[in-house]
């Protein structure tokens, strides 16, 4: 019983530390928590129901007893939402109006697209500024994760609140 309780405490404490980079040391163990990737590409365009049906690392499985119409309704909702627009956040990586701004904005967009092919890049021109904005983030904290990751590579990055494409589920 004591081992089960300690295991549960360990699992809960590890999951609580998933977003930090602290090292936590107890009497007999050391837990190193690493930030999760910005986007888990293994889950992109996958259905939660099919993920739950797969066997886990210890051959564990989750069984869902439900109507088949729930899964079809989810698929229909995803298909209908693909073209929707919502208010969210993007990260502006380029903003300039100098004479060579068009070429520099295209270079910045190309560089970012090659570094992060999974994140969409938006190049716009609104007189007199050329702008390059990246990502479709529902929350400010998601956008801040990207901003912190790239702020050393781009001269002036900042968050903008915009109408974004409905992110992939």
Helices and strands as residue ranges (DSSP letters): H 2-16, E 23-25, E 30-32, H 48-53, H 68-81, E 85-96, H 101-115, E 121-126, E 129-137, H 140-150, E 158-165
